[in-house]
Amino acid sequence: MCPHCRAFITTSDRVCPYCGERVGARAVDRQQSGEILGGLIPHAHFTTVLILLINAGFYAATAWYGGSWINIDGNALRAFGAKDAYDIVLQHEWWRLVTAGFLHGGLLHILMNSWVLFDLAPQVEEMFGASRMWVIYFVSSVGGFYLSNLWNPRSLSVGASAALCGLIGAMIALGVTHHSAAMGAAIRSTYMRWAIYILIFSFLPGVDMAAHIGGGITGFAVAYLAGTPRYEGSPVERLWQAGALICLGLTGLSFALWWAWFSHTA
């Protein structure tokens, strides 16, 4: 169906014969980052596995630095870029809002977050495409730790759960905006349960509820504004691709600033 005039056309048409609009494959079909090992590992996409590897690498580094593989020492987490209000506000180390999302406080912490990420992230990528997913993941993580910085200024905070709540918020936004009322209700029902489970879990001691709430709200807002991918090559898709590159660049810059601080201080 032509995206402009809604006339039925063939799959080989690249220009609508009725209105002259250029058509092609959906952007989401081209933006899939690809399965790992030809789909041998279910749900394993390059984007998801890359985030998992970064998290695992930093967990190994903090565990070695702190001297324990079960529970990471707070000094080690702070040295590797945990969210800390004193450093963020008074020392102007805003890069901690980014680096904190790739750190974890213990073995159980990273295993639980990795399980949720492995199950949830490919679903978001299938619906929104890799570019939008990168933006949602990055902005949700930063938004979650920013709210945590305001809400819990005296506590260290780390973990991918702020970004994961953002991915859940994105799927809820998809359910709200879906053109099919029945499908939208089914999507909302599924991911609202995820959100309720995490909210209940947030009442446990040591869990950063503010980061969860901030990430969820931010992810919902970004996904609601983003919508699902248009056709490849459209100005909207180029804008989201540029946004994903900016988010990746800011992530790299944050880690570069962390390394400069770590090599001179920690």
C-alpha positions, 0 to 999 in steps of 0.5 A, spaced: 500 500 500 502 506 498 504 510 504 502 517 501 495 515 497 494 508 500 493 505 493 494 498 492 501 497 488 505 491 487 511 489 491 516 491 485 514 498 485 519 503 487 514 509 485 507 509 486 504 509 479 498 513 482 501 519 485 508 518 484 510 517 491 517 514 492 516 507 496 520 502 498 522 497 504 520 499 511 526 502 515 525 497 520 526 492 516 533 495 514 535 497 520 535 490 524 542 489 526 542 482 524 541 475 528 547 472 532 550 465 529 544 465 523 539 465 529 542 459 533 541 463 539 534 466 539 533 473 540 540 474 539 541 481 535 548 485 535 545 491 538 543 487 544 549 482 544 553 489 544 550 492 550 551 485 554 558 485 552 559 492 555 556 490 561 560 484 562 566 487 561 565 493 566 563 488 571 569 484 570 573 490 571 570 493 577 570 486 580 577 485 579 578 492 582 574 491 588 577 484 589 570 480 589 566 477 584 559 477 588 558 484 591 562 490 588 565 495 593 562 502 593 569 505 592 570 500 586 563 503 583 565 510 584 571 509 581 568 506 575 563 511 574 557 510 578 552 515 579 554 520 585 550 526 586 557 530 590 561 528 584 556 530 578 553 536 581 559 539 585 565 536 581 561 537 574 562 530 572 556 529 568 558 523 564 557 519 570 549 519 568 552 515 562 557 510 565 552 508 571 548 505 566 553 500 564 555 498 571 552 493 576 553 492 584 553 484 584 553 478 580 545 477 581 544 484 579 548 483 572 544 476 571 537 479 572 538 485 568 542 481 563 536 476 562 531 482 562 535 485 556 536 479 552 529 478 552 526 485 552 531 489 547 530 485 541 522 486 541 523 493 542 528 493 536 523 489 532 518 494 533 522 501 533 528 499 529 535 499 531 536 507 531 530 509 535 532 503 540 539 506 541 536 513 542 531 510 547 536 506 551 541 512 552 536 517 553 532 513 558 538 511 562 540 518 562 533 520 564 533 515 570 539 517 573 538 524 573 531 523 576 535 519 581 540 524 582 535 529 584 531 524 588 536 520 592 542 525 592 546 521 597 546 514 594 550 511 589 546 508 583 548 503 578 545 498 573 542 497 566 535 497 569 533 505 568 534 503 560 530 497 561 524 501 564 525 505 558 524 500 553 518 497 557 515 504 557 517 504 549 513 498 548 507 501 552 507 507 548 507 502 542 500 499 545 497 506 546 499 509 539 498 502 535 492 503 529 489 496 532 485 497 538 485 490 540 493 489 538 494 495 542 490 493 548 494 486 548 501 490 548 499 495 553 497 489 558 503 485 557 508 490 558 504 494 564 505 487 567 512 488 566 512 495 569 508 493 575 513 487 577 519 492 576 515 497 581 514 492 586 521 490 586 523 497 586 521 497 594 526 492 596 532 495 600 538 498 595 533 498 589 533 505 586 526 506 584 527 513 582 532 511 576 526 506 574 521 511 574 525 516 571 527 511 565 520 508 564 517 515 563 523 518 559 522 511 554 515 512 554 516 519 552 521 518 546 517 512 543 511 516 543 514 522 539 518 517 535 513 512 532 514 506 528 519 507 522 517 510 516 520 508 509 528 507 508 531 514 506 525 519 508 528 525 512 525 522 519 529 516 518 535 520 517 534 524 523 533 518 527 539 515 524 543 521 526 540 521 533 543 514 534 549 516 532 549 522 537 547 518 542 553 513 541 558 519 540 556 521 547 556 514 550 564 514 547 565 521 550 563 519 557 567 513 557 573 518 554 572 523 560 571 517 565 578 514 563 581 521 563 578 522 570 580 515 572 587 515 570 589 521 574 584 520 580 582 513 582 
